[in-house]
Amino acid sequence: MARQPLAVKYRPKNFDDMTEQSAIKDILTNQINTKTFQHGYLFTGPAGTGKTTSARIFANLINRGEGNPIEVDAASNSGVDNIRNIIDDAKKKPLDCEYKIFIIDECHSLSNGAWQALLKTLEESPKFSIFILCTTDPQKIPNTILSRVQRYQFNKISNDGIVRRLQFILEREKIVNYENEALEYIAKIVNGGMRDSITLLDKCLSLSKELTIKNVLDTVGGADYDILFDFVENLTNKDTRKSIEIVESIFNDGKDLKLFIKDFSKFILDLTKYCIFKSFKYISIPFTNENQEKIEMIISDDVYSILDLMLDITNTIKWNNEPKEIIEMMIINYCRG
């Protein structure tokens, strides 16, 4: 029997289980208590911040646990005929609960014709029908719809909030061997998405029941920090030969040099921010004693010059399909300057 994914197993069942979004939870809870519902809601915000989960919880509370909301994935049901079927259904009074609630996920995918069909229903909705629209892209929602729904903006989950939720899950799963630094790194790289953080945690635990920084790095792949540290050291020392050797090695391994420059630019930006804050809090480099020692050894005012170099290289190779020679020429020019 397949194991239930952690993101499904620990999906919040009530507002108390949800991480953050306190203002939205308070407003919706008050509407439940006072029975002052709207006919149209729009939940917007980044992926994994609780929009669809909140819609399900809200729908369940509205109907006091009776019946089930009708969920529609607009990404695969975007046509006008799909919406007309929903509209016809919305006109029929529910038999097993007080309100007929429709949750339309990824609603920005709806066609213009579908929006036009939905507009009239939102204007003259039956008193027993409620629509909850969810989207990551509110700019694509017509203004005529925006003016007829109550909008709630879901914010990215804070790193601390993600770490607390992951710790809760690990405790429930009876996993005690984990590094807080590993959880903090997961929180940094998922960009405020709770669902992505739990999915990544699940992948890491499939690799090993001990959650370490190394485990996370092995799971996500990405930049090779040994190469990045070597490259910045060589550029700092103006060592032309070793710097070019790294570029040649990456090219000969069949890797994308543009992607390497992008990763290295982010790495240099992180080093620059470390120079400013003397902390790992605002950088994506994972905190380990080894990384901290390496950073302390190589940081100097040269990182600002290397940052300028990366900006110049990035702008120069932007539209070039064969950037190797340009990168090497600019590195040679920098090291000889």
N, C-alpha and C positions, 0 to 999 in steps of 0.2 A: 504493500500500500504506500502510495507516494506521501511524503511528508508535507504538511501544510507550510507554505512559505511564512516566514516571520512577519512580513508586511501585512499578510492577511490575518494571521493569528492574533496580532496585536493592534489591529485596526480599532480605533476607539469606538466604543458602543454608546457612550454618552458624552456630554460636554465636559464633565469633570475629568475624563480620561484624555482629553485633547490638550496638546501642548500650546500654550500661549493663545493668541487671538482673543484675549479676555473681553475686550469691548464688544466684539461681535457676539460672543457667547452670552454676555449680559443682556444685550438688546433682544436677541432672539428668545432668551429665557423669559424676559419680561413680557414679550408678545404671547408666549405660551400661557403665562400666568393670567394675563388680562384678556386673552382671546382676541387680540387686535391684529389679525393677520392681514397681509396684503395679498393681492391676487398674483403679483409678479415680483420675483426676486432675481437679482443678478449677483452672483458670487464671482469675483475676479481676483486674480493673483497668480503668482508663480506656481509651477507644478509642485505637488507634494506638500502644500501648505494647509490642506484640510478642507478644501472647497466641497468636493463631492461627499466626503465623510460628514461634514457639517450638514449638508443638504439631507442626507439619509437620517441623521440624528434628529434634525428639525422636523422632518416629515413624520418620523416615528412618534415624536412628542405631540405633534399636532393631533394625530389620530389616536393618541394614548395606547400605542402598541397594536392597534387593530389595522388589518389590511396591510398592503405593501405599496410603496410608491411605484409608479411606472417610470422606469429608467430608459432613456434613449441616448445612444451614442451618435451624436450628430456627425461625427467624422465619417461614419459609414451609412448614415441615414439623413443625408443633407438636402434631398430633393423636396419639391413642393408637395408631391403625393404623400411622402412620409409624414409631413406636418399636417396635411389635411386629414389623414387617418387619426392623428393625435387629437386634432380639433374636434372631429366627430365623436371621439371617445370622451372628450372633456365635457360634452353636452349631456352625457348620460350620468344620472345620479348614481353614486357608488352604493353598493348593496351591503358591504361588510364593514364600512367605516363612515365617518362623517364627511371627510373631504377626499376628493380625488386629486392626488398630488403627482405632478409630472416633473421629473428631474432630467433636464436636457444637458448632457455633458458635451464639452467641446463645441458649444453653441456657435462659436465664431465660424464654424465650417458650414453653417446653413447657407443655402443659395439665396439670392435676392428675392426670388419668388416665394421661397419658404418663409422669409421674414415678413413679406407682405401678407401672406396668409395668416401668420401668427399675430400680426399687429391687431387685427380686428378682434381676435379672441381676447387679447390682453386688454383692449379697450372695453369690451362688453363681456367679460368673463362670467360664467355662471357662478353663483355665490358659493357653490361647493367645490370649485376647481381652483387649484393653486399651481403656478408654474415657478420652478426654481431653475434658472439658467446658470451654468458654470462655464467659465472660460479663462484661458491664460492670455488671451489677446483681445482685450476690450475695445481696442481701436477699430476692430472690424465690425463692431456692433452698430447698427444704424441708430442715428440720433432719435428717430421716432420711437425706437424700442427703449433706449436709455431713459427717455422722459416718462416712460410708463411702468418702470420697475423701481424697486427699492434696491439700491446698489450697496454692496459691502466689499471692501478691499481687504483681502487676506495678505498679510505681510510674510516675508521670509522668516522662517524659524531661526532664532538666535543660536549661535554655536553652543552656548550653555544649555539651552533648552533641548537641543539634539543630544548632547552628552548625557543629560539627566534621563532622557527617555531610553537611550541605549543601555545605560546602567540598569534601569528598571527591567528591561527585557533580559539582560544577562542574569540578573538575580532570579527572575522567574524561570529561566532556563537552567538554573543551578550551575552556571559557569562562573567560577571564581578566579580563574587564572587569566586576567586581562590587564593590559597597561592603559592607564588613563590617557597617556600620550597618544595611544592608538585611536581611542575614541575621539580625542580632540582633533586628530588629523582627518578622520572620517568627516567630522562636522565641518571642517574647513573646506574640503574638496567637493561637498555636495551642494554648496551654494544655497543653503537655507531650505533644502527640500527634505522633509522628514521621511517620506516614502523611500527616496533614493538612499538615505543613510541606513535605513533598516535593511533594504535590499543588499547594500554593500556589506553590512555586518553579516548577513546570512551567507553571502559568498565567502567571506573570510572564515567563518566558522565551518564551512564545508571543506576548507583547506586544512584547518587545524582547530582544535577545541581550545587552544591557547591563543588569545588575541594579542598580538604584538605589533609594533610598528613594522617590522620586517614582513609579517603576515599580510598586513594591509598593502604595503608597497608591492609585494609579490602578486597580490590579487588585482590591483588596479593597473599595474604596469606603469607606463608613462616614462618620464625623464629618468635617465641614468645619472644620479647625482655625483658619482665618482668622475664621470666625464665632464660634467658641468663645473665641478670644483677644479679639476685639472685645467680646463680651458680658461677659467678666470685667472688662475694662478699664472698661466703662461702669458696671457695678455697683460697682466699686471707687471710681470717681469720683462715685458716687451720681447719675449722669446719667439721670434718669427718662425723658426724651424718647427718647434713643438706645436705651435698654434696651427700651422698649416697641416702638420701631420694629423691632427685631430680631425680637421675638415676632410682631408683625403680619406681617412679611415672610415668616417661616417658615410662618405660618398661611395666608397668601394664596398661597403656592407649593404648597399642598395637602399639606404635610408633616405628619407626626404630632407634635404638640406633646409628648405623653407620651414619645415616643422621644427628642425633642430634650432634654427635661429629664433623661432617663436618661443620655444621652451627656454632657451638660454636668455632671451630678453626678459622673460618673466622671472627667471632666476636672478638676474642682475637687479631687477626692480626690487625683489625680495631682499637682496643684500643691501641695497640702498636704504630701504625702510628699516632694516636692522641697524644700520649706522645711525639712523635718526632716533629710533625708539629703544634700541638695546634690548629687544624682546622678540620672541617668536609669535607674539599675539597677533600681529597684523601681516604675517607672511605665511606662504603655503609650504615652505620647507618644513618637513617633519622634525619635531624636536627630539633629538637624541644627544647624549653627551658628546658623541663623536662629531655630529654635525655642528654643535656649538663650538667645539674646539677648532674645527676646520674654519668656521666663519671668523672666529676671533683671530686666527692666524693670517687670513688673507684680506680682511677688510681694511681699506685705506681710502684716501681721497680719490684713488684711481678708479674706484667703482663708478664715480660720477662721469669720468671720461669714457669708460667702457659703456655706460648707459647711453651716452651721446653717440658712440660708435654704432651701437645696436639700432638706435633710432634711424641713423643714416643708412645702414645696411637694409633695414626693413623697408624703408621708403624706396630705396634704389632697386631692390629685387622684386618689388610688389607685382609687377606685370611681366617679369622675366621667367620663362619656363626653364632656363638653364642658368641658375644663379651661381654655380660653383666658382667660375672665374672671377666674377664681380666680388663675391665674398672674400676670396683669397687676395685679390688686389687691394681691397679696402683694409684687410687685416695687415698686409705687408706695409701699406702706407701708414697705418696707425703705429705699428711696432717700430718703424724707422723715423717716426716723427719726434 
